[in-house]
Amino acid sequence: MTGMPEMVALFNGSGGAASAGVALAEYWKQDPAALRGDTALTIGISVLIGVVTVTGSLVAYGKLSGMTLRGFRLGNPLVFRHQHLLNLALIVLALVLIGGVTATSGLAMGTTQVILLVLLAAALGVLLTMPIGGADMPVVISLLNSYSGLAACATGFVLKENALIISGSLVGASGLVLPGIMCRAMDRSLLNVLAGGF
């Protein structure tokens, strides 16, 4: 039972990977010239949230299991100057890439943008999770659970599958409630936990 938080982190990452993988498969399955803008938008959202969930969950697993990387203990928060500005810039760039994929749908382009979006989301998942200390990881794992639900919901829109939309939105909503309860119990705000550095 002491290893359950790590297992839950891997489960969240698996859910995000499945959602992102299905969205990418749907993107490459369709003829780019026939891809509708709304489908391209939901594919981009699913890929972004899903890949952030995968890499964030892997970092969370490493932090909770006490892994070290070149002498640095992953459970310790990793902070550096202008980290939050970098994260904000990466989020804005990811949204611009999603907008670019949506705008170029119906044209024979966009694959490079999708690949860049995957790489950017992977880096973002690591950078968003690394500054958070090991003691705050249960809050982050609950939030990553919410992300996996939101990714599944977005994938449901891609596939036009109502059951996936409903179940993903339920997981996403309930995953957002639990971090709030945990933060209130610690007398801290969610933003304070996500800013990291403790």
C-alpha atoms as one frame of an Amber mdcrd trajectory, in Angstrom:
protein
   0.000   0.000   0.000   2.917   2.376   0.533   3.560   2.260  -3.213  -0.001
   3.224  -4.210   0.715   6.922  -4.914   3.397   5.926  -7.432   1.013   3.407
  -9.003  -1.730   6.036  -9.275   0.775   8.393 -10.936   1.533   5.715 -13.535
  -2.190   5.064 -14.049  -2.751   8.777 -14.701   0.129   8.798 -17.156  -1.304
   5.751 -18.931  -4.659   7.502 -19.302  -3.007  10.596 -20.742  -0.879   8.491
 -23.107  -3.948   6.594 -24.332  -5.884   9.805 -24.997  -2.986  11.485 -26.786
  -2.248   8.312 -28.783  -5.849   7.941 -29.955  -6.014  11.635 -30.901  -2.750
  11.398 -32.863  -3.916   8.212 -34.590  -7.141   9.957 -35.570  -5.150  12.922
 -36.896  -2.900  10.775 -39.078  -5.739   8.473 -40.134  -7.705  11.261 -41.760
  -6.922  13.010 -44.999  -5.448  16.395 -43.953  -7.477  18.081 -46.696 -10.696
  16.693 -45.178  -9.900  17.466 -41.522 -12.425  19.877 -40.048 -11.310  22.785
 -37.869 -13.263  21.679 -34.784 -11.796  18.175 -35.016  -8.280  19.595 -35.385
  -8.879  21.812 -32.336  -9.998  18.928 -30.123  -7.106  16.777 -31.373  -4.685
  19.537 -30.389  -6.243  19.926 -26.939  -6.229  16.166 -26.358  -2.586  15.855
 -27.409  -1.506  18.807 -25.257  -3.269  17.686 -22.075  -2.504  13.986 -22.639
   1.244  14.427 -23.179   1.542  16.895 -20.267  -0.148  14.217 -18.134   2.273
  11.511 -19.300   5.503  13.372 -18.611   4.168  15.042 -15.462   3.087  11.652
 -14.114   6.488  10.121 -14.855   8.188  12.933 -12.940   5.678  12.479 -10.098
   6.476   8.760 -10.042  10.189   9.533  -9.847   9.673  12.022  -7.019   7.498
   9.661  -4.988   9.736   6.634  -5.456  12.841   8.552  -4.303  14.729   8.364
  -7.592  17.920  10.326  -8.132  19.200  11.752 -11.388  22.957  12.447 -11.511
  23.058  12.933  -7.766  19.968  15.172  -7.663  17.102  13.727  -5.631  13.934
  14.095  -7.729  11.821  14.483  -4.575  13.444  17.890  -4.026  11.915  20.828
  -5.866  13.910  22.011  -8.883  13.505  25.743  -9.321  15.393  28.236 -11.445
  15.099  31.887 -12.394  12.196  32.884 -14.629  10.794  29.364 -14.467   7.192
  30.551 -14.318   7.724  32.910 -17.255   9.191  30.030 -19.265   6.202  27.817
 -18.406   3.792  30.593 -19.383   5.644  31.119 -22.676   5.497  27.380 -23.426
   1.761  27.274 -22.681   1.145  30.248 -24.986   3.315  28.655 -27.703   1.384
  25.378 -27.354  -1.915  27.226 -27.754  -0.517  29.017 -30.809   0.488  25.635
 -32.281  -3.015  24.264 -31.623  -4.425  27.340 -33.350  -2.009  26.749 -36.238
  -3.092  23.121 -36.582  -6.723  24.266 -36.553  -6.077  27.030 -39.090  -4.189
  24.731 -41.472  -6.791  21.957 -41.281  -8.207  21.478 -44.731  -4.720  22.056
 -46.147  -1.960  19.534 -46.697   0.144  20.759 -43.757   0.155  20.683 -39.994
   2.122  17.479 -39.280   5.216  19.442 -38.249   3.070  21.549 -35.938   1.603
  18.419 -34.334   5.054  16.936 -33.736   6.230  20.244 -32.234   3.124  20.275
 -30.040   3.957  16.787 -28.710   7.557  17.804 -27.896   6.437  21.072 -26.318
   3.784  19.340 -24.196   6.343  16.745 -23.056   8.718  19.485 -21.902   5.853
  21.376 -20.269   4.779  18.331 -18.241   8.299  17.968 -16.846   8.754  21.691
 -16.166   5.387  22.039 -14.433   6.028  19.093 -12.097   9.746  19.458 -11.273
   9.436  22.527  -8.990   6.935  20.796  -6.695   8.335  19.125  -3.583   7.635
  15.496  -2.725   5.316  16.386   0.164   2.975  18.226  -2.222   2.863  15.393
  -4.761  -0.521  13.980  -3.623  -2.108  17.282  -4.696  -0.286  17.126  -8.026
  -1.279  13.503  -8.591  -4.935  14.446  -8.054  -4.496  17.277 -10.533  -2.839
  14.945 -13.056  -5.810  12.619 -12.593  -8.021  15.524 -13.578  -5.820  16.186
 -16.610  -6.147  12.574 -17.756  -9.938  12.900 -17.517  -9.915  16.147 -19.497
  -7.707  14.535 -22.150 -10.154  11.621 -22.383 -13.047  14.079 -22.676 -11.292
  15.929 -25.529 -10.590  12.593 -27.231 -14.296  11.783 -26.887 -15.038  14.914
 -28.915 -12.483  13.815 -31.517 -14.148  10.393 -31.828 -17.678  11.782 -31.295
 -18.101   9.219 -28.510 -20.572  10.396 -25.841 -19.560   7.819 -23.218 -15.938
   9.004 -23.372 -16.994  12.657 -23.170 -19.176  12.036 -20.099 -16.747   9.770
 -18.235 -13.772  12.030 -19.045 -15.582  15.140 -17.853 -16.605  13.368 -14.619
 -13.005  12.304 -13.930 -11.779  15.784 -14.839 -14.285  17.533 -12.568 -13.797
  15.223  -9.595 -10.027  15.458 -10.020 -10.296  19.244  -9.703 -12.333  19.032
  -6.493  -9.874  16.846  -4.565  -6.798  19.136  -4.900  -8.896  22.011  -3.574
  -9.904  19.980  -0.524  -6.296  18.900   0.080  -5.003  22.475  -0.213  -7.616
  23.750   2.240  -6.537  21.036   4.680  -2.922  22.246   4.348  -4.033  25.896
   4.623  -2.471  26.689   1.254  -3.781  27.686  -2.129  -3.519  25.473  -5.200
  -1.527  28.181  -6.940   0.914  28.196  -4.023   1.408  24.420  -4.364   1.799
  24.562  -8.149   4.293  27.422  -7.925   6.532  24.958  -6.083   9.755  25.597
  -4.286   8.836  24.352  -0.803
